Amino acid sequence: MKKILIVILFFILSATAGRAQNILPPEYQELVKKLVANFPKNTAVSNVDDCATSSSSLIDFAKSMLGIPYRYATSNPKVGFDCSGFVSYVFSNFGFKVPRSSVEFSGTGKETNLANVKVGDVLIFTGSNPRVRRIGHVGIVYSIGDEGIKFIHSTSGKAHGVTITEFNDYYKSRFIKVVSII
C-alpha cells in the first residue's frame, strides 16, 4: 500500500514540476506497468465493424465460461454465477459499467425490441413464474438465426450453471424487454 501511495505522490510531484513520467526508478516503472495493465479496456465504439468485433469478443468470452455452476448472489467465476452476476462479469471485463442486479439492468443501455435485437444485447425476463411480472432474470443474446434467438445465461434451472438456451415459448412468456449496451 505504501508503494502505491509513493507512486501516486511521485506522479503528482512530477506533474506539478513539469517533469516527464519516464524518470521513475526501474522498480516503480515495472509496478506502474502492472497497474496500467489492469485498467479496464476502452469501450468506445468508432464504427459498426468495431461493434461487431466487440459483440463477437464478448460472446467468445461469455462462451468460455460455459458450465460454471450457478451460485446465488455471486459474480466470481472461481465460485459460480447467478444470472446478473454472470452478465455483469462479462460486460465489466470489457470495461462497460453495468449494474450487478437483474432489476437494475432494466434502466441500463438503450431499450430496443425483438425485431431489432442483436448479438450482445441483454434480454430481461421475469423470475421463474411468468405470471409475476417482476424482473428476475437476465441473459445475453448469443446468436440469431433461422431457428431463432439463443442466449447465454447462468440459470438455477436444470442446467444449474452457465448455458446456452433457445428463446423458446417458456422464455417468451417470461420476456419483459431487451436492452442494448454495446
VOPANU-173870 format. One record per residue: residue number from 1; residue in one letter; z, x, y of N, C-alpha, C, O, CB in turn. Coordinates in nm, 2 decimals. Glycine has a CB too. Example, Ala and Ser with C-alpha at 12.3 -4.5 7.8 and 13.67 -1.06 7.14 Angstrom:
2
seq,type,nz,nx,ny,caz,cax,cay,cz,cx,cy,oz,ox,oy,cbz,cbx,cby
1,a,0.78,1.32,-0.57,0.78,1.23,-0.45,0.78,1.32,-0.33,0.85,1.42,-0.33,0.90,1.13,-0.45
2,s,0.71,1.28,-0.22,0.71,1.37,-0.11,0.79,1.29,0.00,0.80,1.34,0.11,0.57,1.41,-0.06
//
This chain:
182
seq,type,nz,nx,ny,caz,cax,cay,cz,cx,cy,oz,ox,oy,cbz,cbx,cby
1,m,0.00,0.08,-0.12,0.00,0.00,0.00,0.00,0.09,0.13,-0.07,0.06,0.22,0.12,-0.09,0.00
2,k,0.08,0.20,0.12,0.08,0.28,0.24,-0.05,0.35,0.26,-0.09,0.37,0.38,0.19,0.39,0.21
3,k,-0.12,0.38,0.16,-0.26,0.44,0.17,-0.35,0.35,0.24,-0.43,0.39,0.33,-0.31,0.49,0.04
4,i,-0.34,0.22,0.21,-0.43,0.12,0.27,-0.40,0.11,0.42,-0.49,0.10,0.50,-0.42,-0.01,0.20
5,l,-0.27,0.10,0.45,-0.23,0.09,0.59,-0.28,0.22,0.67,-0.32,0.21,0.78,-0.08,0.08,0.60
6,i,-0.26,0.33,0.60,-0.31,0.46,0.67,-0.46,0.45,0.70,-0.51,0.49,0.80,-0.27,0.58,0.58
7,v,-0.53,0.40,0.60,-0.68,0.39,0.61,-0.71,0.30,0.73,-0.80,0.33,0.81,-0.75,0.35,0.48
8,i,-0.65,0.18,0.73,-0.68,0.08,0.83,-0.64,0.14,0.97,-0.72,0.13,1.06,-0.60,-0.05,0.81
9,l,-0.53,0.20,0.98,-0.49,0.27,1.11,-0.59,0.38,1.15,-0.62,0.39,1.27,-0.34,0.32,1.10
10,f,-0.63,0.45,1.05,-0.73,0.56,1.08,-0.86,0.50,1.14,-0.91,0.55,1.23,-0.76,0.64,0.96
11,f,-0.90,0.39,1.08,-1.02,0.32,1.13,-1.01,0.27,1.27,-1.09,0.29,1.35,-1.06,0.21,1.04
12,i,-0.89,0.22,1.30,-0.86,0.16,1.43,-0.86,0.28,1.53,-0.92,0.27,1.64,-0.73,0.09,1.43
13,l,-0.79,0.39,1.50,-0.79,0.50,1.59,-0.92,0.56,1.61,-0.96,0.61,1.72,-0.69,0.61,1.53
14,s,-1.00,0.57,1.50,-1.14,0.63,1.51,-1.22,0.54,1.60,-1.30,0.60,1.68,-1.20,0.65,1.37
15,a,-1.21,0.41,1.58,-1.30,0.32,1.66,-1.26,0.33,1.81,-1.35,0.33,1.90,-1.28,0.18,1.61
16,t,-1.13,0.34,1.84,-1.09,0.34,1.98,-1.12,0.48,2.04,-1.13,0.48,2.16,-0.94,0.31,1.99
17,a,-1.12,0.58,1.96,-1.15,0.71,2.01,-1.30,0.74,2.02,-1.34,0.84,2.07,-1.08,0.82,1.93
18,g,-1.38,0.65,1.96,-1.53,0.66,1.97,-1.58,0.76,1.86,-1.69,0.80,1.87,-1.57,0.71,2.10
19,r,-1.50,0.79,1.77,-1.54,0.88,1.66,-1.61,0.81,1.55,-1.59,0.69,1.53,-1.42,0.96,1.61
20,a,-1.70,0.87,1.48,-1.77,0.81,1.36,-1.67,0.80,1.25,-1.57,0.87,1.24,-1.89,0.90,1.32
21,q,-1.70,0.70,1.16,-1.61,0.68,1.05,-1.64,0.78,0.93,-1.56,0.78,0.83,-1.63,0.54,0.99
22,n,-1.73,0.87,0.94,-1.76,0.96,0.84,-1.67,1.09,0.84,-1.70,1.18,0.77,-1.90,1.00,0.84
23,i,-1.57,1.09,0.92,-1.48,1.20,0.93,-1.36,1.19,0.85,-1.26,1.26,0.86,-1.44,1.23,1.08
24,l,-1.36,1.08,0.76,-1.25,1.06,0.67,-1.23,1.18,0.57,-1.33,1.23,0.53,-1.26,0.93,0.60
25,p,-1.11,1.21,0.54,-1.09,1.31,0.43,-1.16,1.26,0.30,-1.16,1.14,0.28,-0.94,1.35,0.41
26,p,-1.20,1.35,0.22,-1.27,1.31,0.10,-1.19,1.21,0.01,-1.25,1.12,-0.05,-1.30,1.43,0.01
27,e,-1.06,1.23,0.00,-0.98,1.13,-0.09,-0.98,0.99,-0.03,-0.98,0.90,-0.10,-0.84,1.18,-0.10
28,y,-0.99,0.98,0.10,-0.99,0.85,0.17,-1.13,0.79,0.16,-1.15,0.67,0.16,-0.94,0.85,0.31
29,q,-1.24,0.88,0.17,-1.37,0.83,0.16,-1.39,0.76,0.03,-1.46,0.65,0.02,-1.47,0.94,0.17
30,e,-1.34,0.81,-0.08,-1.35,0.75,-0.21,-1.28,0.62,-0.22,-1.33,0.52,-0.28,-1.30,0.85,-0.32
31,l,-1.16,0.61,-0.16,-1.08,0.49,-0.15,-1.15,0.38,-0.08,-1.16,0.26,-0.12,-0.94,0.51,-0.09
32,v,-1.21,0.42,0.03,-1.29,0.32,0.12,-1.41,0.27,0.04,-1.44,0.15,0.04,-1.33,0.38,0.25
33,k,-1.48,0.36,-0.03,-1.59,0.32,-0.11,-1.55,0.21,-0.22,-1.62,0.11,-0.24,-1.66,0.44,-0.18
34,k,-1.44,0.23,-0.28,-1.39,0.14,-0.38,-1.35,0.00,-0.32,-1.39,-0.10,-0.37,-1.27,0.20,-0.46
35,l,-1.29,0.01,-0.20,-1.25,-0.12,-0.13,-1.38,-0.19,-0.09,-1.39,-0.31,-0.11,-1.17,-0.09,-0.01
36,v,-1.48,-0.12,-0.04,-1.60,-0.19,0.01,-1.68,-0.25,-0.11,-1.74,-0.35,-0.09,-1.69,-0.09,0.09
37,a,-1.67,-0.18,-0.22,-1.75,-0.23,-0.34,-1.69,-0.37,-0.39,-1.76,-0.44,-0.45,-1.74,-0.13,-0.45
38,n,-1.56,-0.39,-0.36,-1.50,-0.52,-0.40,-1.52,-0.63,-0.30,-1.47,-0.74,-0.32,-1.36,-0.50,-0.43
39,f,-1.58,-0.61,-0.18,-1.60,-0.71,-0.09,-1.70,-0.82,-0.14,-1.79,-0.78,-0.22,-1.66,-0.65,0.05
40,p,-1.69,-0.94,-0.10,-1.78,-1.05,-0.15,-1.93,-1.01,-0.11,-1.95,-0.95,-0.01,-1.75,-1.18,-0.10
41,k,-2.02,-1.05,-0.20,-2.16,-1.03,-0.17,-2.20,-1.12,-0.06,-2.15,-1.23,-0.04,-2.24,-1.06,-0.30
42,n,-2.31,-1.08,0.01,-2.36,-1.16,0.12,-2.43,-1.29,0.07,-2.50,-1.28,-0.03,-2.47,-1.08,0.20
43,t,-2.40,-1.40,0.13,-2.45,-1.53,0.08,-2.57,-1.58,0.16,-2.62,-1.70,0.14,-2.35,-1.63,0.07
44,a,-2.61,-1.51,0.26,-2.72,-1.56,0.34,-2.85,-1.57,0.26,-2.88,-1.48,0.18,-2.74,-1.46,0.47
45,v,-2.92,-1.68,0.28,-3.05,-1.70,0.21,-3.16,-1.70,0.32,-3.16,-1.79,0.41,-3.04,-1.84,0.13
46,s,-3.25,-1.61,0.30,-3.35,-1.60,0.40,-3.48,-1.68,0.38,-3.55,-1.72,0.47,-3.39,-1.45,0.42
47,n,-3.51,-1.71,0.25,-3.62,-1.79,0.22,-3.61,-1.86,0.09,-3.51,-1.84,0.02,-3.75,-1.71,0.22
48,v,-3.71,-1.94,0.05,-3.70,-2.02,-0.07,-3.69,-1.93,-0.20,-3.62,-1.96,-0.29,-3.82,-2.11,-0.08
49,d,-3.76,-1.82,-0.20,-3.76,-1.73,-0.31,-3.62,-1.67,-0.33,-3.58,-1.66,-0.45,-3.86,-1.61,-0.29
50,d,-3.55,-1.63,-0.22,-3.42,-1.59,-0.24,-3.33,-1.69,-0.29,-3.24,-1.67,-0.37,-3.36,-1.54,-0.10
51,c,-3.35,-1.82,-0.25,-3.27,-1.93,-0.30,-3.29,-1.95,-0.45,-3.19,-1.97,-0.53,-3.31,-2.06,-0.23
52,a,-3.41,-1.94,-0.50,-3.44,-1.94,-0.64,-3.37,-1.83,-0.72,-3.31,-1.85,-0.82,-3.59,-1.94,-0.67
53,t,-3.38,-1.71,-0.66,-3.31,-1.60,-0.72,-3.16,-1.62,-0.73,-3.10,-1.59,-0.83,-3.35,-1.47,-0.65
54,s,-3.11,-1.67,-0.62,-2.96,-1.69,-0.62,-2.92,-1.79,-0.72,-2.82,-1.77,-0.79,-2.92,-1.74,-0.48
55,s,-2.99,-1.90,-0.73,-2.95,-2.00,-0.83,-2.97,-1.95,-0.97,-2.90,-1.98,-1.06,-3.03,-2.13,-0.81
56,s,-3.08,-1.87,-0.99,-3.10,-1.81,-1.12,-2.99,-1.71,-1.16,-2.94,-1.71,-1.27,-3.24,-1.74,-1.13
57,s,-2.95,-1.63,-1.07,-2.84,-1.53,-1.09,-2.71,-1.61,-1.11,-2.63,-1.57,-1.20,-2.83,-1.44,-0.97
58,l,-2.69,-1.71,-1.04,-2.57,-1.79,-1.05,-2.56,-1.85,-1.19,-2.46,-1.85,-1.26,-2.56,-1.90,-0.94
59,i,-2.67,-1.91,-1.24,-2.67,-1.97,-1.37,-2.66,-1.87,-1.48,-2.59,-1.89,-1.58,-2.81,-2.05,-1.39
60,d,-2.72,-1.75,-1.46,-2.71,-1.65,-1.56,-2.56,-1.60,-1.57,-2.51,-1.58,-1.68,-2.79,-1.52,-1.53
61,f,-2.49,-1.59,-1.46,-2.35,-1.55,-1.46,-2.27,-1.66,-1.52,-2.18,-1.63,-1.61,-2.30,-1.53,-1.31
62,a,-2.29,-1.79,-1.49,-2.22,-1.90,-1.55,-2.24,-1.90,-1.70,-2.15,-1.92,-1.78,-2.27,-2.04,-1.49
63,k,-2.37,-1.88,-1.74,-2.40,-1.88,-1.89,-2.33,-1.77,-1.96,-2.30,-1.79,-2.08,-2.55,-1.86,-1.91
64,s,-2.30,-1.66,-1.89,-2.23,-1.55,-1.96,-2.08,-1.59,-2.00,-2.02,-1.52,-2.08,-2.22,-1.43,-1.87
65,m,-2.04,-1.70,-1.95,-1.90,-1.75,-1.98,-1.89,-1.86,-2.08,-1.79,-1.92,-2.10,-1.83,-1.79,-1.85
66,l,-2.01,-1.89,-2.14,-2.01,-2.00,-2.25,-1.91,-1.97,-2.35,-1.90,-1.85,-2.40,-2.15,-2.01,-2.31
67,g,-1.83,-2.07,-2.39,-1.73,-2.05,-2.50,-1.59,-2.02,-2.45,-1.50,-2.02,-2.53,-1.78,-1.95,-2.59
68,i,-1.58,-1.98,-2.32,-1.44,-1.95,-2.27,-1.37,-2.08,-2.28,-1.42,-2.19,-2.24,-1.45,-1.89,-2.12
69,p,-1.25,-2.08,-2.33,-1.18,-2.21,-2.36,-1.13,-2.28,-2.23,-1.12,-2.22,-2.13,-1.05,-2.18,-2.44
70,y,-1.12,-2.41,-2.25,-1.07,-2.50,-2.14,-0.92,-2.47,-2.13,-0.84,-2.46,-2.23,-1.09,-2.65,-2.17
71,r,-0.87,-2.46,-2.00,-0.73,-2.44,-1.97,-0.70,-2.51,-1.84,-0.76,-2.47,-1.74,-0.69,-2.29,-1.97
72,y,-0.62,-2.61,-1.84,-0.59,-2.69,-1.73,-0.53,-2.60,-1.61,-0.45,-2.51,-1.64,-0.49,-2.80,-1.76
73,a,-0.58,-2.62,-1.49,-0.53,-2.56,-1.37,-0.55,-2.41,-1.37,-0.47,-2.33,-1.32,-0.38,-2.59,-1.35
74,t,-0.66,-2.36,-1.43,-0.68,-2.22,-1.44,-0.82,-2.18,-1.40,-0.92,-2.26,-1.43,-0.65,-2.17,-1.59
75,s,-0.84,-2.07,-1.34,-0.97,-2.02,-1.30,-0.98,-1.87,-1.33,-1.03,-1.79,-1.25,-0.99,-2.04,-1.14
76,n,-0.93,-1.83,-1.44,-0.93,-1.69,-1.49,-1.01,-1.68,-1.62,-0.96,-1.74,-1.72,-0.79,-1.64,-1.50
77,p,-1.12,-1.61,-1.62,-1.20,-1.60,-1.75,-1.12,-1.54,-1.86,-1.16,-1.56,-1.98,-1.32,-1.52,-1.72
78,k,-1.02,-1.46,-1.84,-0.94,-1.40,-1.94,-0.85,-1.50,-2.01,-0.80,-1.48,-2.12,-0.86,-1.28,-1.89
79,v,-0.82,-1.61,-1.94,-0.72,-1.71,-1.99,-0.80,-1.84,-2.02,-0.78,-1.90,-2.13,-0.61,-1.74,-1.89
80,g,-0.89,-1.88,-1.94,-0.97,-2.01,-1.95,-0.99,-2.07,-1.82,-0.95,-2.02,-1.72,-0.89,-2.10,-2.05
81,f,-1.06,-2.18,-1.82,-1.10,-2.25,-1.70,-1.08,-2.40,-1.72,-1.09,-2.46,-1.83,-1.25,-2.23,-1.66
82,d,-1.04,-2.47,-1.61,-1.06,-2.61,-1.60,-1.19,-2.63,-1.53,-1.25,-2.53,-1.50,-0.94,-2.69,-1.53
83,c,-1.24,-2.75,-1.51,-1.37,-2.77,-1.46,-1.39,-2.71,-1.32,-1.49,-2.64,-1.30,-1.41,-2.92,-1.46
84,s,-1.30,-2.74,-1.23,-1.32,-2.69,-1.09,-1.29,-2.54,-1.09,-1.34,-2.47,-1.00,-1.23,-2.77,-1.00
85,g,-1.20,-2.49,-1.17,-1.17,-2.35,-1.18,-1.30,-2.27,-1.22,-1.32,-2.17,-1.16,-1.06,-2.32,-1.27
86,f,-1.37,-2.33,-1.31,-1.50,-2.26,-1.35,-1.60,-2.26,-1.24,-1.66,-2.16,-1.21,-1.55,-2.34,-1.48
87,v,-1.63,-2.38,-1.18,-1.73,-2.39,-1.08,-1.69,-2.30,-0.96,-1.77,-2.23,-0.90,-1.74,-2.54,-1.03
88,s,-1.56,-2.31,-0.92,-1.51,-2.23,-0.81,-1.53,-2.08,-0.84,-1.57,-2.00,-0.75,-1.36,-2.26,-0.78
89,y,-1.49,-2.04,-0.96,-1.51,-1.90,-1.00,-1.65,-1.85,-0.99,-1.68,-1.74,-0.94,-1.45,-1.88,-1.14
90,v,-1.74,-1.93,-1.04,-1.88,-1.89,-1.04,-1.94,-1.87,-0.90,-1.99,-1.77,-0.87,-1.97,-2.00,-1.12
91,f,-1.91,-1.97,-0.81,-1.96,-1.96,-0.68,-1.89,-1.85,-0.60,-1.96,-1.79,-0.52,-1.95,-2.10,-0.61
92,s,-1.76,-1.84,-0.62,-1.69,-1.73,-0.55,-1.74,-1.59,-0.58,-1.74,-1.50,-0.50,-1.54,-1.74,-0.58
93,n,-1.79,-1.58,-0.71,-1.84,-1.45,-0.75,-1.96,-1.41,-0.66,-1.99,-1.29,-0.65,-1.88,-1.45,-0.89
94,f,-2.03,-1.51,-0.61,-2.15,-1.48,-0.53,-2.12,-1.49,-0.38,-2.21,-1.50,-0.29,-2.26,-1.58,-0.56
95,g,-1.99,-1.49,-0.34,-1.95,-1.49,-0.20,-1.94,-1.62,-0.14,-1.92,-1.63,-0.02,-2.04,-1.40,-0.13
96,f,-1.96,-1.73,-0.21,-1.95,-1.86,-0.15,-1.81,-1.90,-0.14,-1.73,-1.88,-0.23,-2.03,-1.97,-0.23
97,k,-1.77,-1.96,-0.03,-1.64,-2.01,-0.01,-1.64,-2.16,-0.05,-1.69,-2.24,0.02,-1.59,-1.99,0.14
98,v,-1.58,-2.18,-0.16,-1.58,-2.32,-0.22,-1.43,-2.36,-0.25,-1.35,-2.27,-0.27,-1.67,-2.33,-0.34
99,p,-1.41,-2.49,-0.26,-1.27,-2.53,-0.29,-1.23,-2.50,-0.44,-1.32,-2.47,-0.52,-1.26,-2.68,-0.26
100,r,-1.11,-2.52,-0.47,-1.06,-2.50,-0.60,-1.04,-2.63,-0.68,-1.04,-2.63,-0.80,-0.92,-2.43,-0.59
101,s,-1.04,-2.74,-0.61,-1.02,-2.87,-0.68,-1.15,-2.95,-0.68,-1.23,-2.95,-0.59,-0.90,-2.95,-0.62
102,s,-1.16,-3.03,-0.79,-1.28,-3.12,-0.80,-1.29,-3.22,-0.69,-1.40,-3.25,-0.64,-1.28,-3.19,-0.94
103,v,-1.18,-3.27,-0.64,-1.18,-3.37,-0.53,-1.24,-3.31,-0.40,-1.32,-3.37,-0.33,-1.04,-3.42,-0.51
104,e,-1.20,-3.18,-0.38,-1.25,-3.12,-0.25,-1.40,-3.08,-0.26,-1.46,-3.06,-0.15,-1.17,-2.99,-0.23
105,f,-1.46,-3.07,-0.37,-1.60,-3.04,-0.38,-1.68,-3.16,-0.32,-1.79,-3.13,-0.28,-1.64,-3.02,-0.53
106,s,-1.62,-3.28,-0.31,-1.69,-3.39,-0.25,-1.73,-3.37,-0.11,-1.83,-3.42,-0.06,-1.61,-3.51,-0.27
107,g,-1.65,-3.29,-0.04,-1.67,-3.26,0.10,-1.73,-3.13,0.13,-1.74,-3.08,0.25,-1.54,-3.27,0.18
108,t,-1.78,-3.06,0.03,-1.84,-2.93,0.04,-1.99,-2.93,0.03,-2.04,-3.02,-0.04,-1.78,-2.83,-0.07
109,g,-2.06,-2.84,0.10,-2.20,-2.83,0.09,-2.27,-2.95,0.15,-2.21,-3.02,0.24,-2.24,-2.82,-0.06
110,k,-2.39,-2.97,0.11,-2.47,-3.08,0.16,-2.50,-3.19,0.05,-2.55,-3.15,-0.05,-2.61,-3.03,0.22
111,e,-2.47,-3.31,0.08,-2.49,-3.41,-0.02,-2.64,-3.44,-0.04,-2.71,-3.44,0.06,-2.42,-3.55,0.02
112,t,-2.68,-3.45,-0.16,-2.82,-3.48,-0.19,-2.82,-3.60,-0.29,-2.72,-3.65,-0.32,-2.90,-3.36,-0.24
113,n,-2.94,-3.63,-0.35,-2.95,-3.73,-0.45,-3.01,-3.67,-0.58,-3.06,-3.56,-0.58,-3.03,-3.86,-0.40
114,l,-3.00,-3.75,-0.69,-3.05,-3.70,-0.81,-3.20,-3.67,-0.81,-3.25,-3.59,-0.89,-3.02,-3.80,-0.92
115,a,-3.28,-3.75,-0.73,-3.42,-3.72,-0.72,-3.45,-3.59,-0.66,-3.56,-3.53,-0.69,-3.49,-3.83,-0.63
116,n,-3.36,-3.53,-0.58,-3.38,-3.40,-0.52,-3.29,-3.29,-0.57,-3.29,-3.18,-0.52,-3.36,-3.41,-0.37
117,v,-3.23,-3.32,-0.68,-3.13,-3.22,-0.74,-3.21,-3.09,-0.78,-3.32,-3.10,-0.82,-3.06,-3.28,-0.86
118,k,-3.14,-2.98,-0.77,-3.20,-2.85,-0.81,-3.10,-2.77,-0.89,-2.98,-2.80,-0.88,-3.25,-2.77,-0.68
119,v,-3.15,-2.68,-0.96,-3.06,-2.59,-1.04,-2.96,-2.52,-0.94,-3.00,-2.47,-0.84,-3.14,-2.48,-1.12
120,g,-2.83,-2.52,-0.98,-2.73,-2.46,-0.90,-2.65,-2.56,-0.82,-2.55,-2.53,-0.76,-2.79,-2.36,-0.81
121,d,-2.70,-2.69,-0.81,-2.63,-2.79,-0.74,-2.50,-2.83,-0.82,-2.50,-2.81,-0.94,-2.72,-2.92,-0.71
122,v,-2.41,-2.89,-0.75,-2.28,-2.93,-0.82,-2.28,-3.08,-0.84,-2.29,-3.16,-0.74,-2.16,-2.89,-0.73
123,l,-2.27,-3.12,-0.96,-2.25,-3.26,-1.00,-2.11,-3.30,-0.99,-2.02,-3.23,-1.04,-2.32,-3.29,-1.14
124,i,-2.08,-3.42,-0.93,-1.94,-3.46,-0.92,-1.92,-3.59,-1.00,-2.00,-3.69,-0.98,-1.90,-3.48,-0.77
125,f,-1.82,-3.60,-1.08,-1.80,-3.71,-1.17,-1.66,-3.77,-1.15,-1.57,-3.71,-1.09,-1.82,-3.67,-1.32
126,t,-1.64,-3.89,-1.21,-1.51,-3.94,-1.22,-1.43,-3.86,-1.33,-1.49,-3.78,-1.39,-1.51,-4.10,-1.26
127,g,-1.31,-3.90,-1.35,-1.23,-3.84,-1.46,-1.29,-3.90,-1.59,-1.40,-3.96,-1.59,-1.08,-3.87,-1.45
128,s,-1.22,-3.89,-1.70,-1.28,-3.94,-1.83,-1.30,-4.09,-1.84,-1.37,-4.14,-1.92,-1.19,-3.89,-1.94
129,n,-1.23,-4.17,-1.75,-1.25,-4.31,-1.75,-1.35,-4.35,-1.64,-1.31,-4.35,-1.52,-1.11,-4.39,-1.73
130,p,-1.47,-4.39,-1.67,-1.57,-4.42,-1.57,-1.53,-4.54,-1.48,-1.59,-4.56,-1.37,-1.70,-4.44,-1.63
131,r,-1.44,-4.63,-1.53,-1.41,-4.75,-1.45,-1.31,-4.71,-1.34,-1.31,-4.78,-1.24,-1.33,-4.85,-1.54
132,v,-1.24,-4.60,-1.35,-1.16,-4.55,-1.24,-1.25,-4.46,-1.15,-1.27,-4.34,-1.19,-1.03,-4.48,-1.29
133,r,-1.30,-4.51,-1.04,-1.40,-4.44,-0.96,-1.33,-4.34,-0.87,-1.34,-4.34,-0.75,-1.48,-4.54,-0.87
134,r,-1.26,-4.24,-0.93,-1.19,-4.14,-0.86,-1.24,-4.00,-0.91,-1.25,-3.99,-1.04,-1.03,-4.15,-0.87
135,i,-1.27,-3.91,-0.82,-1.33,-3.78,-0.87,-1.23,-3.71,-0.96,-1.11,-3.70,-0.94,-1.36,-3.69,-0.74
136,g,-1.29,-3.66,-1.07,-1.20,-3.59,-1.17,-1.27,-3.48,-1.24,-1.21,-3.42,-1.33,-1.15,-3.69,-1.26
137,h,-1.40,-3.46,-1.22,-1.48,-3.36,-1.29,-1.60,-3.31,-1.21,-1.66,-3.38,-1.14,-1.52,-3.42,-1.43
138,v,-1.63,-3.18,-1.23,-1.75,-3.12,-1.17,-1.82,-3.02,-1.27,-1.76,-2.97,-1.36,-1.70,-3.04,-1.04
139,g,-1.95,-3.01,-1.24,-2.03,-2.91,-1.32,-2.14,-2.87,-1.24,-2.17,-2.92,-1.13,-2.08,-2.98,-1.45
140,i,-2.21,-2.76,-1.29,-2.32,-2.70,-1.21,-2.45,-2.74,-1.29,-2.46,-2.72,-1.41,-2.31,-2.55,-1.20
141,v,-2.55,-2.78,-1.21,-2.68,-2.81,-1.27,-2.74,-2.69,-1.33,-2.76,-2.59,-1.26,-2.78,-2.88,-1.16
142,y,-2.77,-2.69,-1.46,-2.81,-2.58,-1.54,-2.96,-2.57,-1.55,-3.03,-2.47,-1.54,-2.75,-2.58,-1.68
143,s,-3.02,-2.69,-1.58,-3.17,-2.70,-1.59,-3.22,-2.84,-1.56,-3.14,-2.94,-1.58,-3.21,-2.65,-1.73
144,i,-3.34,-2.85,-1.52,-3.41,-2.98,-1.50,-3.54,-2.97,-1.57,-3.62,-2.89,-1.54,-3.42,-3.01,-1.35
145,g,-3.56,-3.06,-1.66,-3.69,-3.06,-1.74,-3.73,-3.20,-1.78,-3.67,-3.30,-1.74,-3.68,-2.97,-1.86
146,d,-3.83,-3.20,-1.87,-3.88,-3.33,-1.92,-3.77,-3.41,-1.99,-3.77,-3.53,-1.99,-4.00,-3.30,-2.02
147,e,-3.68,-3.33,-2.05,-3.57,-3.40,-2.13,-3.46,-3.44,-2.03,-3.36,-3.50,-2.08,-3.52,-3.31,-2.23
148,g,-3.47,-3.41,-1.91,-3.36,-3.45,-1.81,-3.28,-3.33,-1.75,-3.33,-3.22,-1.76,-3.27,-3.55,-1.87
149,i,-3.17,-3.37,-1.70,-3.08,-3.27,-1.64,-2.98,-3.22,-1.74,-2.93,-3.30,-1.82,-3.01,-3.33,-1.51
150,k,-2.95,-3.09,-1.74,-2.84,-3.03,-1.82,-2.75,-2.96,-1.72,-2.80,-2.91,-1.62,-2.89,-2.94,-1.93
151,f,-2.62,-2.97,-1.75,-2.53,-2.90,-1.66,-2.43,-2.82,-1.74,-2.41,-2.84,-1.85,-2.45,-3.00,-1.57
152,i,-2.38,-2.71,-1.67,-2.28,-2.62,-1.74,-2.15,-2.65,-1.67,-2.13,-2.67,-1.55,-2.32,-2.47,-1.72
153,h,-2.04,-2.66,-1.76,-1.91,-2.70,-1.71,-1.81,-2.66,-1.81,-1.84,-2.62,-1.92,-1.90,-2.85,-1.68
154,s,-1.68,-2.67,-1.77,-1.57,-2.65,-1.86,-1.51,-2.78,-1.89,-1.47,-2.85,-1.79,-1.46,-2.55,-1.80
155,t,-1.51,-2.82,-2.01,-1.47,-2.95,-2.05,-1.34,-2.95,-2.14,-1.32,-2.86,-2.22,-1.58,-3.03,-2.12
156,s,-1.26,-3.05,-2.12,-1.14,-3.07,-2.21,-1.18,-3.15,-2.33,-1.09,-3.18,-2.41,-1.02,-3.13,-2.13
157,g,-1.30,-3.20,-2.33,-1.35,-3.28,-2.44,-1.38,-3.20,-2.57,-1.31,-3.10,-2.60,-1.48,-3.35,-2.40
158,k,-1.47,-3.25,-2.65,-1.50,-3.20,-2.78,-1.52,-3.05,-2.78,-1.47,-2.98,-2.87,-1.62,-3.27,-2.84
159,a,-1.60,-3.00,-2.69,-1.63,-2.85,-2.68,-1.51,-2.77,-2.64,-1.50,-2.65,-2.68,-1.75,-2.83,-2.59
160,h,-1.42,-2.83,-2.57,-1.30,-2.77,-2.52,-1.32,-2.63,-2.46,-1.25,-2.54,-2.50,-1.19,-2.77,-2.63
161,g,-1.41,-2.62,-2.37,-1.44,-2.49,-2.30,-1.57,-2.50,-2.22,-1.62,-2.61,-2.20,-1.44,-2.38,-2.40
162,v,-1.62,-2.39,-2.18,-1.74,-2.38,-2.11,-1.86,-2.41,-2.20,-1.87,-2.35,-2.31,-1.76,-2.24,-2.04
163,t,-1.94,-2.51,-2.16,-2.05,-2.56,-2.25,-2.16,-2.61,-2.16,-2.14,-2.63,-2.04,-2.00,-2.66,-2.35
164,i,-2.28,-2.63,-2.22,-2.39,-2.69,-2.15,-2.41,-2.83,-2.21,-2.41,-2.85,-2.33,-2.52,-2.61,-2.17
165,t,-2.42,-2.93,-2.12,-2.42,-3.07,-2.16,-2.54,-3.14,-2.10,-2.58,-3.11,-1.99,-2.29,-3.14,-2.13
166,e,-2.60,-3.24,-2.17,-2.70,-3.32,-2.12,-2.64,-3.43,-2.02,-2.53,-3.47,-2.05,-2.78,-3.39,-2.23
167,f,-2.71,-3.46,-1.92,-2.67,-3.56,-1.82,-2.71,-3.69,-1.89,-2.80,-3.76,-1.85,-2.73,-3.55,-1.68
168,n,-2.63,-3.73,-1.99,-2.66,-3.85,-2.07,-2.60,-3.98,-2.01,-2.54,-3.97,-1.90,-2.61,-3.83,-2.22
169,d,-2.61,-4.09,-2.09,-2.56,-4.21,-2.04,-2.41,-4.21,-2.00,-2.36,-4.27,-1.91,-2.58,-4.32,-2.14
170,y,-2.33,-4.14,-2.09,-2.19,-4.13,-2.06,-2.16,-4.06,-1.93,-2.08,-4.11,-1.85,-2.12,-4.05,-2.17
171,y,-2.23,-3.95,-1.90,-2.21,-3.88,-1.77,-2.27,-3.96,-1.66,-2.22,-3.95,-1.54,-2.26,-3.74,-1.78
172,k,-2.38,-4.03,-1.68,-2.44,-4.11,-1.58,-2.34,-4.22,-1.54,-2.34,-4.26,-1.42,-2.57,-4.18,-1.63
173,s,-2.27,-4.28,-1.63,-2.17,-4.38,-1.59,-2.05,-4.32,-1.51,-1.99,-4.39,-1.44,-2.11,-4.45,-1.72
174,r,-2.03,-4.19,-1.53,-1.92,-4.13,-1.45,-1.97,-4.06,-1.32,-1.89,-4.02,-1.24,-1.86,-4.02,-1.54
175,f,-2.10,-4.05,-1.30,-2.16,-3.98,-1.19,-2.11,-4.04,-1.06,-2.11,-4.17,-1.04,-2.31,-3.98,-1.20
176,i,-2.07,-3.96,-0.96,-2.04,-4.00,-0.83,-2.14,-3.95,-0.73,-2.20,-4.03,-0.65,-1.90,-3.96,-0.79
177,k,-2.16,-3.82,-0.73,-2.26,-3.77,-0.63,-2.29,-3.62,-0.67,-2.23,-3.56,-0.75,-2.21,-3.78,-0.49
178,v,-2.39,-3.57,-0.60,-2.44,-3.43,-0.61,-2.43,-3.36,-0.48,-2.48,-3.42,-0.38,-2.58,-3.42,-0.68
179,v,-2.39,-3.24,-0.47,-2.39,-3.16,-0.35,-2.46,-3.03,-0.37,-2.45,-2.97,-0.48,-2.24,-3.14,-0.30
180,s,-2.52,-2.98,-0.27,-2.59,-2.85,-0.28,-2.52,-2.75,-0.19,-2.48,-2.77,-0.08,-2.74,-2.87,-0.22
181,i,-2.48,-2.64,-0.26,-2.40,-2.54,-0.19,-2.49,-2.42,-0.16,-2.47,-2.35,-0.06,-2.29,-2.49,-0.28
182,i,-2.59,-2.39,-0.24,-2.68,-2.27,-0.22,-2.78,-2.31,-0.11,-2.86,-2.22,-0.08,-2.75,-2.24,-0.35
//
